[in-house]
Amino acid sequence: MKLSAVTFLVPDYDQATAFFVQGLGWRLVSDQDHGSGKRWILVEPPAGGSPLLLARATEAEQIAALGHQAGGRVGFFLSTDDFEGTHALLERAGAVFEEPPRRESYGVVAVWRDPWGNRWDLLGPP
């Protein structure tokens, strides 16, 4: 088995695609229109990993979950070999860092929020 995608709720397909693809340099794997305003959009980090399925929040429960997909915890982990370069790229794309980078036994880490408020870890090598 392998994890083939993770659903990621967004308020707008095009805004989310722009953040990940134009802003972060992720690869657009798929953008298929399924009618009735529903699209199947997969975006994938440049070095691979499970893609995100960008899912537009349309129901009240989904809309309430925007920015809180992991219940306030860090829910997404982005690893890089170039911590400083990726940190700068994220800032230019609109990410907001909650803290300066810190060194831990497992590497350099900083918590950041995407444009919708979800918390991510940026992880670099020790």
Secondary structure, 3 states (H helix, E strand, C coil): CCCCCEEEEECCHHHHHHHHHHHCCCEEEEEEECCCCCEEEEEECCCCCCCEEEEECCCHHHHHHCCCCCCCCEEEEEECCCHHHHHHHHHHHCCEECCCCEEECCEEEEEEECCCCCEEEEEECC
